[in-house]
């Protein structure tokens, strides 16, 4: 089991951590629920320097979509850890 990413920050004023492990979000219920709402709302993430690159919020379509969706679920993100060996872009 290895973390493909770790997001740390605040949700509702409380410090929390979310991990993407073996293709699944491992986090407190509040974070998971908020991430599911982001997906249900159909959030789209676009690169500022490449508006043609759009990623739809998802927890089942690769690491990049999961990372962006998880980050959006936080009220405040304080750090993001991506292992050097990770293949974040659409793995």
N, C-alpha and C positions, 0 to 999 in steps of 0.2 A: 504494500500500500504506500503510495507516495502522493504528496500534495502537488497538484498541478498549478495551483495558485492559492494564496492566502490573502484575504482582505481584512484589515483591521479598521475599526472606526467606532462611530456612535450610532445607535438606533434609539430614538426617543430619549436621548440624553444618557443612555447607558453604554459603557464600553462593551464591544462584542467583537467576535472573530468569526469569519466564515472561511471554509476551506472547500476546494474542489478536489475530491478524492475519487479516483477511479471512475470518473464520469458522473459523479453525484455531488450535490451541494450538501455539505455537512455544516450545520449552523443551528443557532437557537430558532425556535419555532417562529418568532417574530420576523427574523430575517428571511426565512424560507417563505413565509406567507407574503411578505412584501415583494420578494422576487417573483412569486407567482402572479401577483397583481401587475407588476411591470410587464410580464409576458402577456397576460390577459388584455392589457391595454394596447398591445401591439406597438410598444415603443420601438423606435428606429434610432440607431446611432450612426452618425455620419462623420467622416474625418473632415476637419476644417480645411485642410489643404487638398483634399480630394473628394469633393461632394458626390462623386459617382460611386464612392466606396461606402456602401450602407450595410449595416448589420442589424438584423431584426432581433429583438430580445427573445431569448430562448434559454432553456435549461436542458435541451436535448439535441442541440445542433452544433456541437463543438465547443472548444475551450474559449475562444474569443467571445462568442455570444454569451456564454455563461459568465465570463469575467465581467463584461460590460453590464449585464443584467444584475449581477450580484452587487457591483459597485453602486448602481442606481438604487438598489434596495436600502442602502445605508443613508442616514441623515447626513453624516459627515464621514468621509473616508480619510483616515490618517496615514495609512500605508498600504501598499500592494506589494506582495512578494511573488515573483515568478522565478522559479529555479532556472539556472543557466541552461540546463539540459532540456527544458521544456520547449515545446513547439506550439506556442500560443496561437499564432495565426492559423485559424481553422483546422485544428488538429482533430 
